[in-house]
Amino acid sequence: PWLLPFKLLAVMGHETGHAVASLLVGGSVERVTLSLNESGACLSRTPDSFFAQMIVYSAGYVGSALISVALLIATFRFNARRPMLTLAAVWLAVMGVFSARDGFTIAFSFFMAVAFAVGARVLPDGVVGAVNGFIASFTALYAAMDLKDDLWNSAVRAQSDAALLANITWVPAIIWAALW
């Protein structure tokens, strides 16, 4: 249970990937939601273009990977520990204000934003680096565990990002999940 905030953080990163991709291809974001059962959704309007849909449907797992890599590189290669944790706080606040529409997602976004902002301000530099490293590693590993569900749990696979891609490409969902 004590890992739940980090699981939800990973889900928020995944859904943020979809949201950013939707905006980049000329769409719009209606809302992003998180649930206590570790599920999430990004409801967006995307152009009917095949490539726009491919980009948006793939952006959750790609976004999680990019977030993890950027956090690790900025923290440990460029010693941007505090700025990265502060950036995470800003990201969560922005998601809470502009994308969240339900009480739980709003509360989670703001609670984590405040926790990260306070942590960036008061924690020792080494602890901030450890927090960033943990978040980056956890996000990457959680995405891998989520992909496991896409591969082996037929109920999840039927409603997954991989299933959405399978519907427009005729490549089976299990292949998409394995490629990610």
C-alpha positions as CSV (number, residue, x, y, z in Angstrom):
1,P,0.0,0.0,0.0
2,W,2.8,2.5,0.7
3,L,3.8,2.2,-3.0
4,L,0.3,3.3,-4.2
5,P,1.3,7.0,-4.6
6,F,4.2,5.9,-6.8
7,K,2.0,3.6,-8.8
8,L,-0.5,6.3,-9.4
9,L,2.4,8.7,-10.3
10,A,3.5,6.2,-13.0
11,V,-0.1,6.0,-14.3
12,M,-0.2,9.8,-14.4
13,G,3.0,9.8,-16.4
14,H,1.5,7.3,-18.8
15,E,-1.7,9.3,-19.2
16,T,0.3,12.5,-19.6
17,G,2.1,10.9,-22.6
18,H,-1.3,10.4,-24.2
19,A,-2.4,13.9,-23.4
20,V,0.8,15.5,-24.8
21,A,0.6,13.4,-27.9
22,S,-3.0,14.4,-28.4
23,L,-2.1,18.0,-28.3
24,L,1.0,17.5,-30.6
25,V,-1.1,15.9,-33.4
26,G,-3.7,18.7,-33.2
27,G,-6.2,17.2,-30.9
28,S,-7.5,18.3,-27.5
29,V,-7.7,16.7,-24.1
30,E,-11.1,16.4,-22.4
31,R,-9.8,15.0,-19.1
32,V,-7.3,12.7,-17.4
33,T,-8.5,10.5,-14.6
34,L,-6.8,8.2,-12.1
35,S,-8.4,5.5,-10.0
36,L,-7.4,3.8,-6.7
37,N,-7.3,0.5,-8.6
38,E,-4.2,1.9,-10.5
39,S,-6.1,2.5,-13.7
40,G,-6.2,5.7,-15.6
41,A,-7.6,7.3,-18.7
42,C,-6.9,10.1,-21.0
43,L,-10.0,11.1,-22.9
44,S,-9.1,13.2,-25.8
45,R,-10.2,14.1,-29.3
46,T,-7.6,13.2,-31.9
47,P,-7.7,13.7,-35.7
48,D,-9.0,10.8,-37.7
49,S,-5.5,10.4,-39.2
50,F,-4.0,6.9,-39.0
51,F,-0.6,8.3,-37.9
52,A,-2.2,10.7,-35.3
53,Q,-4.0,7.8,-33.7
54,M,-0.8,5.6,-33.8
55,I,1.1,8.3,-32.0
56,V,-1.5,9.0,-29.4
57,Y,-2.1,5.3,-28.7
58,S,1.6,4.6,-28.3
59,A,2.4,7.7,-26.3
60,G,1.5,6.2,-22.9
61,Y,4.3,3.7,-22.7
62,V,6.7,5.8,-24.8
63,G,5.9,8.7,-22.5
64,S,6.7,6.6,-19.4
65,A,10.0,5.6,-20.8
66,L,10.9,9.1,-21.8
67,I,10.0,10.5,-18.4
68,S,12.1,7.8,-16.7
69,V,15.1,8.4,-18.9
70,A,14.9,12.2,-18.7
71,L,14.6,12.1,-14.9
72,L,17.7,9.8,-14.6
73,I,19.9,11.7,-17.0
74,A,19.0,15.2,-15.7
75,T,19.4,14.0,-12.1
76,F,22.6,12.1,-12.4
77,R,24.4,13.3,-15.5
78,F,23.6,17.0,-15.1
79,N,23.1,17.2,-11.3
80,A,19.7,18.8,-11.8
81,R,18.2,17.1,-8.8
82,R,16.2,19.9,-7.3
83,P,15.1,21.4,-10.6
84,M,13.8,18.0,-11.8
85,L,11.8,17.4,-8.6
86,T,10.5,21.0,-8.9
87,L,9.5,20.3,-12.5
88,A,7.7,17.2,-11.4
89,A,5.7,19.4,-8.9
90,V,4.9,21.9,-11.7
91,W,3.9,19.0,-14.0
92,L,1.4,17.6,-11.5
93,A,0.0,21.0,-10.6
94,V,-0.6,21.7,-14.4
95,M,-2.2,18.3,-14.9
96,G,-4.4,18.9,-11.8
97,V,-5.5,22.3,-13.1
98,F,-5.9,21.7,-16.8
99,S,-6.7,18.0,-17.2
100,A,-8.2,16.5,-14.0
101,R,-11.9,16.7,-13.7
102,D,-12.7,14.4,-10.8
103,G,-12.0,15.0,-7.1
104,F,-9.6,12.1,-6.7
105,T,-7.3,13.0,-9.6
106,I,-7.3,16.7,-8.6
107,A,-6.5,15.8,-4.9
108,F,-3.7,13.3,-5.9
109,S,-2.1,15.8,-8.4
110,F,-2.0,18.6,-5.8
111,F,-1.0,16.4,-2.9
112,M,2.0,15.0,-4.9
113,A,2.8,18.5,-6.3
114,V,3.1,19.9,-2.8
115,A,5.1,16.9,-1.6
116,F,7.5,17.2,-4.5
117,A,7.8,21.0,-4.1
118,V,8.5,20.7,-0.4
119,G,10.9,17.9,-1.0
120,A,12.8,19.9,-3.6
121,R,13.1,22.7,-1.1
122,V,14.0,21.1,2.2
123,L,15.5,17.6,1.5
124,P,19.2,17.2,1.4
125,D,20.6,17.0,-2.1
126,G,21.5,13.3,-1.9
127,V,18.0,12.5,-0.7
128,V,16.5,14.4,-3.6
129,G,18.7,12.5,-6.0
130,A,17.6,9.2,-4.4
131,V,13.9,10.2,-4.7
132,N,14.4,11.1,-8.3
133,G,16.2,7.8,-9.0
134,F,13.5,5.8,-7.2
135,I,10.7,7.6,-9.2
136,A,12.5,7.1,-12.5
137,S,13.2,3.4,-11.8
138,F,9.8,2.7,-10.4
139,T,8.1,4.3,-13.4
140,A,10.1,2.2,-15.8
141,L,9.5,-1.0,-13.9
142,Y,5.8,-0.2,-13.3
143,A,5.4,0.3,-17.1
144,A,7.0,-3.1,-17.7
145,M,4.6,-4.7,-15.1
146,D,1.6,-3.0,-16.8
147,L,2.8,-4.4,-20.2
148,K,2.7,-7.8,-18.6
149,D,-1.0,-7.3,-18.0
150,D,-1.4,-6.3,-21.6
151,L,0.3,-9.5,-22.6
152,W,-1.2,-12.1,-20.3
153,N,-4.5,-10.7,-18.9
154,S,-7.1,-11.0,-21.7
155,A,-9.6,-8.8,-19.9
156,V,-7.1,-6.0,-19.7
157,R,-5.6,-6.6,-23.1
158,A,-9.1,-6.2,-24.7
159,Q,-9.3,-2.6,-23.4
160,S,-5.6,-1.6,-23.6
161,D,-3.6,0.8,-25.7
162,A,-2.4,-2.2,-27.6
163,A,-6.0,-3.2,-28.4
164,L,-6.6,0.3,-29.8
165,L,-3.6,0.0,-32.0
166,A,-4.7,-3.5,-33.1
167,N,-8.0,-2.1,-34.2
168,I,-6.4,0.3,-36.6
169,T,-3.4,-1.8,-37.8
170,W,-4.5,-5.4,-37.7
171,V,-1.4,-6.2,-35.8
172,P,-2.5,-8.2,-32.7
173,A,-2.5,-6.4,-29.4
174,I,-0.1,-8.9,-27.8
175,I,2.4,-8.0,-30.5
176,W,2.1,-4.3,-29.7
177,A,2.5,-5.0,-26.0
178,A,5.6,-7.1,-26.7
179,L,7.1,-4.4,-29.0
180,W,6.7,-1.7,-26.3
